[in-house]
Amino acid sequence: MSPQEQHSSRGYSVPTGRPFQLKELHGKIGSLGDQVRELYDGAHPAEYEPVADALYAAFQTAAGLAPVKSYTGCSEHPNGALDPEAPDGWGRCLICNDRRRRGLRRTGGRVSGPAPAEQQRRLGYPVPEGPYTVEQLRTWVGKVQEQAFHLGVTSPGDAFVDVADDLHRAFIVARELSRPRNASGCAEHPGAPIDPDAPPGEACIFCAGRKKRAQRSPQTPEMLPRIRRGERRQLGRRFDRPSG
């Protein structure tokens, strides 16, 4: 039976809370178009911050409507630790891979080849490749709005997964565009203000101030003699006390 036939059958029941979450998702996505439309190439990073916040809020709602994803691809440990050195063909679950390594060491077995592409599970949420631009942000938001237009309470789970994935892509782009730009050219202080009096290549106002302080002639501090207990320090007056 196809998904459409299943949805039209009397035995299909809408998941609890989906109508309310779907209405909330449509409301959040509907306002994204106006926010992104006001952005332009070269906009200040602070102008991207409310867009990134709105995208993340919509992403959380869509992720709640979509089936739960497995970050490890393991049915036993779906949210367990990831193996940073997983061989080709193995899963990403560190616990299961550790068991497998111990078993191979005992039996002297060899690592199998990579699994077919159709057997690979979707793990986590996708991250788009840079460079990140406002046009890329508009593309992902437009795709999300087109997908959301066809969403209904009886839509399959994969449709909500696609919307959540694209919302996450759009959020990553907006988040990266909201980061401080390296206008000063300083790797240590990328978001520092520019010193207008600094020579070329030394525009970071923090580094310029540090350099100026280092160029000043150091003054040796004058140490006062230690006062014994019961004595009183006698300090000279800078101005004579008026007489009379």
C-alpha positions as CSV (number, residue, x, y, z in Angstrom):
1,M,0.0,0.0,0.0
2,S,1.4,3.4,-0.9
3,P,1.8,6.2,1.7
4,Q,-1.1,8.1,0.0
5,E,-3.4,5.1,0.4
6,Q,-2.3,4.6,4.0
7,H,-3.1,8.2,4.8
8,S,-6.5,8.0,3.1
9,S,-7.4,4.8,4.9
10,R,-9.4,4.9,8.1
11,G,-6.7,3.2,10.1
12,Y,-4.3,6.2,9.8
13,S,-4.2,8.4,12.8
14,V,-2.5,11.8,12.9
15,P,0.4,11.9,15.4
16,T,-0.5,13.7,18.7
17,G,0.3,17.4,18.6
18,R,1.1,17.5,14.9
19,P,-1.7,20.0,13.9
20,F,-0.5,22.5,16.5
21,Q,3.2,22.1,15.7
22,L,2.5,22.3,12.0
23,K,0.6,25.6,12.5
24,E,3.5,26.9,14.5
25,L,6.0,25.8,11.8
26,H,4.0,27.6,9.1
27,G,3.9,30.7,11.1
28,K,7.6,30.8,11.7
29,I,8.5,30.0,8.1
30,G,6.1,32.6,6.8
31,S,7.9,35.4,8.5
32,L,11.3,34.3,7.2
33,G,10.8,35.6,3.7
34,D,10.3,39.2,4.8
35,Q,13.4,39.1,7.1
36,V,15.7,37.6,4.4
37,R,14.3,40.0,1.7
38,E,15.5,43.0,3.7
39,L,19.1,41.7,3.8
40,Y,21.6,42.7,1.1
41,D,25.2,41.9,0.1
42,G,27.5,43.6,2.6
43,A,24.9,43.9,5.4
44,H,26.3,44.3,8.9
45,P,26.6,40.9,10.8
46,A,24.2,42.2,13.5
47,E,21.5,42.3,10.8
48,Y,21.8,38.5,10.4
49,E,21.5,37.7,14.1
50,P,17.6,37.9,14.3
51,V,17.4,35.9,11.1
52,A,19.6,33.2,12.5
53,D,17.5,33.1,15.7
54,A,14.3,32.8,13.7
55,L,15.8,30.0,11.5
56,Y,16.9,28.0,14.5
57,A,13.5,28.3,16.2
58,A,11.8,27.1,13.0
59,F,14.4,24.3,12.7
60,Q,13.6,23.1,16.2
61,T,9.9,23.0,15.4
62,A,10.5,21.0,12.2
63,A,12.9,18.6,13.9
64,G,10.2,17.9,16.5
65,L,7.8,17.0,13.7
66,A,10.3,14.8,11.8
67,P,11.3,11.3,12.9
68,V,14.1,11.2,15.5
69,K,17.5,11.0,13.8
70,S,20.3,8.8,14.8
71,Y,23.6,10.6,15.1
72,T,25.5,7.3,15.3
73,G,23.5,5.2,13.0
74,C,23.2,2.6,15.7
75,S,19.8,1.3,16.9
76,E,21.3,0.4,20.3
77,H,23.1,3.7,20.9
78,P,21.5,6.3,18.6
79,N,22.9,9.3,20.6
80,G,26.1,7.7,21.8
81,A,29.7,8.7,21.4
82,L,31.0,9.1,17.8
83,D,34.0,7.1,16.7
84,P,36.5,9.6,15.2
85,E,38.5,6.9,13.5
86,A,35.8,4.6,12.2
87,P,37.1,2.4,9.3
88,D,35.2,2.4,6.0
89,G,32.1,0.2,6.2
90,W,31.7,0.5,9.9
91,G,29.2,2.6,11.7
92,R,29.9,5.7,13.7
93,C,29.0,4.3,17.2
94,L,32.1,4.2,19.3
95,I,30.8,1.6,21.7
96,C,29.9,-0.9,18.9
97,N,33.1,-0.2,17.0
98,D,35.1,-0.9,20.2
99,R,33.4,-4.2,20.6
100,R,34.1,-5.0,17.0
101,R,37.8,-4.2,17.3
102,R,38.1,-6.4,20.4
103,G,36.4,-9.2,18.5
104,L,38.7,-8.8,15.5
105,R,41.8,-8.8,17.7
106,R,40.7,-12.1,19.3
107,T,39.8,-13.8,16.0
108,G,42.4,-12.2,13.8
109,G,39.7,-11.0,11.4
110,R,39.9,-8.2,8.8
111,V,37.9,-5.1,8.3
112,S,35.2,-5.5,5.7
113,G,34.8,-3.2,2.7
114,P,32.6,-0.1,2.7
115,A,28.8,-0.7,2.8
116,P,26.7,0.1,-0.2
117,A,25.5,3.7,-0.5
118,E,21.9,2.7,-0.2
119,Q,22.6,1.2,3.2
120,Q,24.1,4.3,4.6
121,R,21.7,6.0,7.1
122,R,21.2,9.7,7.4
123,L,23.2,10.9,10.3
124,G,22.7,14.2,12.0
125,Y,21.8,17.4,10.1
126,P,23.6,18.6,7.0
127,V,25.9,21.6,6.8
128,P,26.3,23.4,3.5
129,E,29.7,24.2,2.1
130,G,31.0,27.8,1.9
131,P,31.6,30.5,1.0
132,Y,28.4,31.7,2.7
133,T,26.5,34.5,0.9
134,V,23.1,36.2,1.3
135,E,22.1,34.7,-2.1
136,Q,22.8,31.2,-0.7
137,L,20.7,32.1,2.3
138,R,17.8,33.2,0.1
139,T,18.0,30.0,-1.9
140,W,17.6,27.8,1.1
141,V,14.9,29.9,2.7
142,G,13.0,29.9,-0.7
143,K,13.3,26.1,-0.9
144,V,12.0,25.7,2.7
145,Q,9.0,27.9,1.9
146,E,8.2,25.9,-1.2
147,Q,8.3,22.7,0.8
148,A,6.3,24.0,3.7
149,F,3.5,25.0,1.3
150,H,2.8,21.3,0.6
151,L,3.1,20.1,4.2
152,G,-0.1,18.8,5.8
153,V,-1.0,16.8,8.9
154,T,-0.9,13.6,6.8
155,S,2.4,14.3,5.1
156,P,5.0,11.5,5.5
157,G,7.8,11.8,7.9
158,D,10.4,12.2,5.1
159,A,8.8,15.5,4.1
160,F,9.4,16.9,7.6
161,V,12.9,15.5,7.5
162,D,13.6,17.4,4.3
163,V,12.3,20.7,5.7
164,A,14.3,20.3,8.9
165,D,17.5,19.6,6.9
166,D,17.0,22.7,4.7
167,L,16.2,24.8,7.7
168,H,19.4,23.6,9.3
169,R,21.3,24.5,6.2
170,A,19.8,28.0,6.1
171,F,20.5,28.5,9.8
172,I,24.2,27.6,9.3
173,V,24.5,30.1,6.5
174,A,22.8,32.9,8.6
175,R,24.9,32.0,11.7
176,E,28.2,32.3,9.8
177,L,27.1,35.6,8.2
178,S,26.3,36.9,11.7
179,R,29.9,36.4,12.9
180,P,32.1,39.5,13.2
181,R,33.9,40.3,10.0
182,N,37.7,40.5,10.0
183,A,37.8,44.1,8.7
184,S,41.0,44.8,10.7
185,G,42.9,41.9,9.1
186,C,44.0,40.7,12.6
187,A,43.9,37.0,13.2
188,E,43.9,37.5,17.0
189,H,41.1,40.1,17.1
190,P,38.9,39.5,14.0
191,G,36.1,41.7,15.2
192,A,38.3,44.5,16.5
193,P,37.6,48.2,15.5
194,I,40.0,49.8,13.0
195,D,42.6,52.4,14.1
196,P,42.4,55.2,11.5
197,D,45.9,56.4,12.4
198,A,47.6,53.0,12.2
199,P,49.8,52.2,9.1
200,P,48.6,49.7,6.5
201,G,48.5,46.1,7.8
202,E,48.3,47.3,11.4
203,A,44.7,48.5,11.5
204,C,43.6,46.5,14.6
205,I,43.1,49.0,17.4
206,F,44.0,46.5,20.1
207,C,47.3,45.5,18.6
208,A,48.1,49.2,17.8
209,G,47.5,50.2,21.4
210,R,49.6,47.3,22.6
211,K,52.5,48.4,20.3
212,K,52.3,52.0,21.5
213,R,52.5,50.9,25.1
214,A,55.5,48.7,24.4
215,Q,57.3,51.6,22.6
216,R,57.0,53.9,25.7
217,S,60.2,54.2,27.8
218,P,59.6,52.0,30.9
219,Q,59.8,53.8,34.2
220,T,61.3,52.0,37.2
221,P,58.9,52.2,40.1
222,E,60.2,53.8,43.3
223,M,60.0,51.4,46.2
224,L,59.3,53.0,49.5
225,P,61.2,51.7,52.6
226,R,59.4,49.1,54.7
227,I,57.7,50.5,57.8
228,R,58.3,48.7,61.0
229,R,55.4,48.1,63.4
230,G,54.6,51.1,65.5
231,E,56.4,53.6,63.2
232,R,54.7,56.2,61.0
233,R,55.7,57.0,57.5
234,Q,56.8,60.6,57.1
235,L,55.9,61.9,53.6
236,G,57.0,65.2,52.3
237,R,54.4,67.7,51.4
238,R,54.1,68.8,47.9
239,F,52.9,72.3,48.9
240,D,53.9,74.3,51.9
241,R,51.3,74.8,54.5
242,P,50.2,78.5,54.6
243,S,51.4,80.3,57.8
244,G,49.2,82.3,60.0
